[in-house]
Amino acid sequence: MTDLSAGTGLSTRRHLGKAVYQNRATTRAGLSERLFALLFSGLVYPQIWEDPDVDIAAMELDESHRIVTIASGGCNVLAYLTRQPAKIDAVDLNAAHVALNRLKLTAFRALPAHGDLLRFFGATNQRSNSEAYRRFIAPALDAQSRRHWESRGPLGRKRIDAFTRNFYRKGLLGFFIATGHTVAKFYGVNPADIMKSRSLRDQRIFFDEQLRPLFDRGLVRWATSRKASLFGLGIPPAQYDSLITAGDGTMADVLSSRLEKLACHFPLKENYFAWQAFARHYPAQGEATLPAYLERRNFDTIRAAADNVTVHHANLMDVLGNKPAQSVDRYVLLDAQDWMNDDQLNALWSEITRTAAPGARVIFRTAAAPSLLPGRVNDHILNQWRYEKLRSRELSANDRSAIYGGFHLYVKAA
């Protein structure tokens, strides 16, 4: 089921303002925060950039679990449904992400077969997707989401038409990746050429000889030193400050290190994140691993469990505040805490602790490697949780998206 609370871009900016604004509008930092909120009010993530396989392993999901997760692009929510949990509350401040999650869930219920779903969300240049939307998805879609997809974007095209071309080139993230490719080609490097690699050794050679030197270019170092340059990754000013602590003081070196993991640590046949970053599309079925929700073997399972998801256009705190005590088993916070000040962190963890069932698990990611909770969340709250340090490091190393510095797992103490 889905609720009907999704709003407009103005509503999104109002929600975001509460989460992002930490400085007065008249200050330089405050202006930067407001620019980020303006850009973030539209589509940011056509694809989520947290590895759902790592999430599922950390949460040890089963059919009894009740999950509260930040929705983002929805790939994670659908992947969790392969384990048929009892309930998922997917929460997002961004109305475009809410509409995308609802579109995906409705597509699973309404499209006739797996091939139709794969054409819609996994392929490019599929003109038939327009007819598939009209015939099957639109009649089953909630009114608010239907208005979103059938309204026109800044270029005058209906938003749903993006699925007849390459949806994953849309949004802030799509623009950021496109800009990276343009800059690389300006210097004579085509990032897509890494897809010719046949081994991890080939991938390493391409990175060392072609991609790594780009981060020594003056233009790249200058551009990445500006906080606004990473808004396309969905990184607000506060998170930029956290991210830069993960390197030697320059953002170019931090980004080079993260790109190295994406390019070199996993075979291309096993990493669809690398396909989107370098080839700018998903692999064809059978060519390499696809996101779990697009794999044929998971289609019937996800379709059967789709009604177990409720999508909320709301602040996470508001959703948790309406939950009874001990009513949630798993929490997925993505990187949202990197945005928060100490008061917000303590308020969040107070609600998490109140609503957590015995043995509950919380997972999240951080721009820098360490957990950000010690010293910031009050001890009387944090002492009720056990940090799985070694397991967190193992799972962080296994995250194929390679964007974050750390993955963290907390378990509610008995």
C-alpha positions in Angstrom: 0.0 0.0 0.0 1.1 3.6 -0.5 0.0 6.7 1.3 -1.1 9.9 -0.6 1.1 12.5 1.2 3.6 13.1 -1.6 3.8 16.8 -2.3 5.4 19.3 -4.7 8.9 20.6 -5.0 8.0 23.4 -2.6 6.9 20.8 -0.1 10.2 18.9 -0.6 12.2 22.1 0.0 10.2 22.7 3.2 11.0 19.2 4.5 14.7 19.5 3.4 15.1 22.9 5.0 14.4 21.4 8.4 17.1 18.8 7.8 19.7 20.8 6.0 19.6 24.4 7.2 22.0 25.0 10.0 23.1 28.6 9.2 21.4 31.9 8.6 20.4 32.6 5.0 22.5 35.7 5.0 25.7 33.8 5.6 27.9 32.1 2.9 27.3 28.7 4.5 23.5 29.4 4.7 23.4 30.3 1.1 25.2 27.1 0.2 22.7 25.1 2.2 19.7 26.7 0.5 21.2 26.2 -3.0 21.6 22.5 -2.1 18.0 22.3 -0.9 16.8 23.9 -4.2 18.7 21.5 -6.3 17.7 18.5 -4.1 14.0 19.3 -4.5 14.0 17.5 -7.9 15.1 14.0 -8.9 18.5 13.3 -7.4 19.0 9.5 -7.5 17.5 7.5 -10.4 19.4 4.6 -8.9 20.4 4.2 -5.2 24.1 4.2 -4.6 24.2 1.9 -1.5 24.7 -1.8 -2.1 21.5 -3.6 -1.1 23.4 -7.0 -0.9 25.5 -5.6 1.9 22.3 -4.2 3.6 20.6 -7.6 3.5 23.6 -9.4 4.8 24.0 -6.9 7.7 20.3 -7.0 8.6 20.0 -10.8 8.3 16.5 -10.2 7.0 13.6 -12.7 7.3 9.9 -12.7 6.9 9.2 -11.5 10.5 11.0 -8.2 10.2 9.5 -4.8 10.2 11.8 -2.3 8.5 12.0 1.5 8.4 14.2 2.8 5.6 15.0 5.9 3.8 13.7 5.3 0.3 16.0 7.2 -2.1 15.8 5.6 -5.6 13.9 2.6 -4.3 16.4 -0.1 -5.5 17.0 -1.0 -1.8 13.4 -1.3 -0.9 12.7 -3.7 -3.8 15.8 -5.7 -3.0 14.7 -6.1 0.6 11.4 -7.6 -0.7 13.3 -10.6 -2.0 13.4 -11.7 1.7 9.7 -11.0 2.0 9.8 -9.0 5.3 6.5 -8.4 7.1 6.5 -4.6 6.5 8.6 -1.8 5.0 8.0 1.8 5.7 10.0 3.7 3.0 10.5 7.4 4.0 11.9 10.2 1.9 12.0 14.0 2.1 12.1 14.2 -1.7 8.8 14.1 -3.6 10.5 12.9 -6.8 12.0 9.9 -4.9 8.6 9.2 -3.4 7.0 9.2 -6.9 9.8 6.9 -8.2 9.3 4.4 -5.4 5.6 4.3 -6.0 6.1 3.9 -9.8 8.4 0.9 -9.2 6.1 -0.8 -6.8 3.1 -0.2 -9.1 5.1 -1.6 -12.1 5.7 -4.8 -10.2 2.0 -5.2 -9.5 0.7 -4.1 -12.9 3.2 -5.1 -15.7 2.4 -8.5 -17.2 5.8 -10.1 -17.0 9.4 -9.8 -16.0 10.5 -8.9 -19.5 8.2 -5.8 -19.4 9.7 -4.7 -16.1 13.3 -5.2 -17.4 12.6 -3.1 -20.5 11.1 -0.4 -18.3 13.8 -0.1 -15.7 16.8 -1.9 -17.0 17.1 -1.0 -20.7 17.6 2.1 -22.8 15.8 3.6 -25.8 12.7 1.6 -25.3 9.9 3.5 -27.0 7.4 0.8 -26.0 7.7 1.9 -22.4 5.4 4.8 -23.1 2.6 2.4 -24.1 3.4 0.1 -21.2 3.0 3.0 -18.8 -0.3 4.1 -20.4 -1.8 0.7 -20.5 -0.6 -1.0 -17.4 1.0 1.3 -14.8 -0.9 4.6 -15.0 -4.4 3.1 -14.3 -3.0 1.5 -11.1 -0.8 4.4 -9.9 -1.9 6.7 -7.1 -3.2 10.1 -8.3 -0.3 12.2 -6.8 2.4 10.1 -8.4 0.6 10.0 -11.7 0.4 13.8 -11.7 4.2 13.9 -11.1 5.1 11.5 -13.9 2.7 13.0 -16.4 3.6 16.6 -15.7 6.3 18.3 -17.7 9.8 19.0 -16.6 12.0 22.1 -17.3 12.5 21.0 -20.9 8.8 20.7 -21.6 8.7 16.9 -21.8 6.6 14.6 -19.6 8.7 13.1 -16.9 7.6 9.6 -17.7 9.1 10.0 -21.2 12.5 9.6 -19.6 11.9 5.9 -19.5 11.7 5.8 -23.3 15.4 6.9 -23.5 17.8 6.4 -20.6 16.3 7.3 -17.2 19.6 6.8 -15.4 21.1 9.8 -17.2 18.5 12.0 -15.4 18.5 13.7 -12.1 21.4 15.4 -10.3 23.4 12.2 -10.1 23.0 11.6 -13.9 24.2 15.2 -14.5 27.2 14.7 -12.2 28.3 11.5 -14.0 27.8 13.1 -17.4 29.9 16.1 -16.3 32.6 13.7 -15.1 32.6 12.0 -18.5 32.8 15.3 -20.3 35.8 16.5 -18.2 37.6 13.2 -18.7 37.0 13.4 -22.5 38.3 17.0 -22.5 41.6 15.5 -21.3 41.5 12.7 -23.8 40.1 9.9 -21.6 36.9 8.0 -22.2 35.8 6.3 -18.9 33.7 3.9 -20.9 36.8 2.2 -22.3 37.3 0.5 -18.9 34.4 -1.8 -20.0 36.8 -3.4 -22.4 38.7 -4.9 -19.5 38.7 -8.7 -19.1 40.2 -9.0 -15.7 40.8 -7.1 -12.4 44.4 -6.5 -13.7 43.1 -4.8 -16.8 40.8 -2.7 -14.7 43.7 -1.7 -12.4 45.9 -0.7 -15.4 43.1 1.4 -16.9 42.5 3.2 -13.6 46.2 3.8 -12.9 47.0 5.0 -16.4 43.9 6.8 -17.5 41.6 7.7 -14.6 43.9 8.4 -11.6 45.9 11.1 -13.4 42.7 13.1 -14.0 42.6 14.0 -10.3 46.0 15.8 -10.6 44.6 18.2 -13.2 44.3 21.7 -12.0 40.8 22.2 -13.2 39.6 19.0 -11.4 41.3 19.9 -8.2 39.9 23.5 -8.3 36.4 22.3 -9.1 36.2 19.6 -6.5 37.4 22.0 -3.8 34.1 23.8 -4.2 31.3 22.4 -2.1 28.7 23.0 -4.8 30.6 20.7 -7.1 29.4 17.6 -5.2 25.8 18.6 -4.9 25.2 16.3 -7.9 26.2 13.4 -5.7 23.5 14.5 -3.2 26.3 15.7 -0.8 25.2 18.7 1.3 27.7 21.2 2.7 27.9 19.5 6.1 28.6 16.1 4.5 31.3 17.7 2.3 33.1 18.7 5.5 32.9 15.2 6.8 34.0 13.6 3.5 37.1 15.7 3.2 38.4 14.4 6.5 38.7 11.0 4.8 41.7 12.1 2.7 44.8 14.2 2.9 42.9 17.5 2.9 41.9 17.6 -0.8 38.6 16.4 -2.2 40.2 15.4 -5.4 42.2 12.8 -3.6 39.2 11.5 -1.7 37.2 11.1 -4.9 40.2 9.4 -6.6 40.3 6.9 -3.7 36.6 6.1 -4.0 36.7 5.8 -7.8 39.7 3.4 -7.4 37.5 1.0 -5.3 34.7 1.2 -7.8 37.0 0.6 -10.8 39.4 -1.9 -9.3 38.1 -3.9 -6.4 35.3 -5.9 -8.0 35.0 -7.6 -11.4 32.9 -5.6 -13.8 30.7 -8.6 -14.4 29.7 -8.5 -10.7 29.3 -4.7 -10.2 26.3 -2.9 -11.8 27.4 0.3 -10.0 30.5 0.4 -12.2 28.4 -0.2 -15.3 26.3 2.9 -14.5 29.3 5.0 -13.6 31.4 4.0 -16.7 29.1 2.6 -19.3 26.2 4.8 -18.2 23.7 1.9 -18.5 22.9 -1.5 -17.0 24.3 -4.6 -18.6 22.1 -6.7 -20.8 20.5 -9.7 -19.1 23.1 -12.4 -18.8 26.0 -10.0 -19.6 26.7 -9.2 -16.0 25.0 -8.9 -12.6 21.8 -6.7 -12.5 20.3 -5.1 -9.4 18.4 -7.7 -7.4 15.0 -6.2 -8.3 15.7 -6.6 -12.0 16.8 -10.3 -11.9 14.3 -12.7 -13.3 14.6 -15.1 -10.4 13.2 -12.4 -8.0 10.3 -11.1 -10.1 7.5 -13.2 -8.6 8.7 -12.9 -5.1 8.8 -9.1 -5.2 5.5 -8.9 -7.0 3.9 -11.0 -4.2 5.4 -8.8 -1.5 4.9 -5.3 -3.0 1.9 -4.6 -0.9 4.0 -4.9 2.2 5.6 -1.4 1.5 4.2 2.0 2.5 5.9 5.0 1.0 5.9 8.2 3.0 6.8 11.7 1.9 7.8 12.8 5.4 10.7 13.3 7.8 12.0 10.1 9.3 11.5 11.5 12.8 7.8 12.1 12.1 7.3 8.5 10.9 9.1 7.0 13.9 7.2 9.3 16.3 4.0 7.7 15.2 5.3 4.1 15.8 4.5 2.2 19.0 7.3 1.2 21.3 9.3 -1.9 20.2 7.6 -2.1 16.9 10.5 -1.9 14.4 13.2 -4.6 13.8 15.4 -3.0 11.2 16.4 0.6 10.4 18.2 1.7 7.3 19.5 5.3 7.6 21.7 5.5 4.4 24.0 8.5 4.9 21.3 10.8 6.4 23.1 11.3 9.7 26.0 13.0 8.0 23.6 15.9 7.5 22.6 16.1 11.2 23.8 18.2 14.1 24.1 16.7 17.6 20.6 17.7 18.7 19.1 16.0 15.6 21.2 12.9 16.1 20.1 12.6 19.7 16.5 13.1 18.9 16.7 10.5 16.1 18.4 7.9 18.3 16.0 8.5 21.1 13.1 7.6 18.8 15.0 4.6 17.3 15.8 3.3 20.8 12.1 3.7 21.9 10.7 2.0 18.8 13.4 -0.8 18.6 12.3 -4.3 19.2 14.7 -6.6 21.1 17.6 -7.5 18.9 16.8 -4.7 16.4 19.5 -3.7 14.0 20.5 -0.2 12.6 22.6 0.2 9.5 24.0 3.4 8.0 26.9 4.7 6.0 29.2 7.7 6.5 31.3 9.8 4.2 34.4 9.3 6.5 35.3 5.8 7.8 34.5 6.0 11.5 31.1 5.9 13.0 29.9 9.4 13.8 27.9 8.4 16.9 30.5 8.2 19.8 30.9 11.5 21.5 27.8 13.0 19.8 24.9 10.7 20.9 24.4 10.7 24.7 25.9 7.7 26.4 22.6 6.7 28.1 21.2 6.1 24.6 24.2 4.7 22.8 25.0 2.3 25.7 21.8 0.4 24.8 23.4 -0.5 21.4 26.3 -2.7 20.5 28.5 -1.6 17.7 29.6 -4.5 15.5 33.0 -3.1 14.6 34.6 -6.0 12.8 31.4 -6.9 10.9 31.0 -3.3 9.9 34.5 -3.2 8.4 33.9 -6.4 6.5 30.6 -5.2 5.1 32.1 -1.8 4.2 34.8 -3.6 2.1 32.1 -5.6 0.3 30.1 -2.5 -0.7 30.3 -2.4 -4.5 29.1 1.2 -4.9 32.4 2.4 -3.3 31.0 5.8 -2.5 31.2 5.8 1.2 34.0 5.7 3.7 32.3 3.5 6.2 29.4 1.1 6.7 28.1 0.7 10.3 26.0 -1.9 12.1 24.5 -1.4 15.5 22.5 -4.1 17.4 20.1 -3.4 20.2 21.5 -4.9 23.4 19.4 -7.5 25.2 
